[in-house]
């Protein structure tokens, strides 16, 4: 067995232990894919990441991302959590305010500020209308009708997300999914808070939930990739403003907050990252 530096961080939280936890194994080039998957299964978090030397000359480091059941080419909260862990461990980016992460889908720029980190959303690998059979399966699993849905679209960007826009945030909060019926579908649902509501006065514009039972996590606490996909679909369509805030995790006991902004045609998704645990792990 070999000893590796280990960090566990909280991503998109509003306070202690309020976001999405992420396990990070540093300098993990001595591990096999099988060992990485076994450790991710053992942590039982939505994602566990392994920091590796970059293979691209333009990247600062490389990361491999695992759910308890599979490896992902990209995910949002692991991107910000990895950057935070890498910087905290002494990583020095080529550019002082931008970290470049290499992952399965390529290079992801990450803006660094004292208060938060923000990643640039990768292009959608699949977009467009959801076929009728798949949409009906989702509606049945969520106990929705077509009248409840403002719009639907593929928003895949690593994970194979399907996005739904509902009429209200409360409708999102009221969902009680049949996870067995969802199966391997990866579904994100967003809805707006009404103008003048307590949430709007507190700076929360939208509520989002993300369901991924097929990767071993029924509902993800806070999900960067789903929010990035929603922005890539709904901002150009004129259904979301170019700058807004999202709350996620309410139903599962988290209090995640994400800030989304479209700048010069690029979608940036950001939030706070905090170190919770640091030490070593033997693998």
Secondary structure, DSSP 8 states (H G I E B T S, - for coil): --EEEEEEEEESBSSTT-SEEEEEESS-TT--HHHHHHHHHHH-SS-EEEEE--SSTT-SEEEEEE-SS-EES--HHHHHHHHHHHHHTT---SBTTEEEEEETTEEEEEEE-SS-EEEE----SEEE---HHHHHHHHHHHT--GGGEEEEEEEESSS-EEEEEES-HHHHHT----HHHHTT-EEEEEEE--TTSHHHHTT--EEEEEEEGGGTEEEESS-HHHHHHHHHHHTTTTSS-SEEEEEE-GGGT--EEEEEEEETTEEEEEE-EEEEEEEEEE-
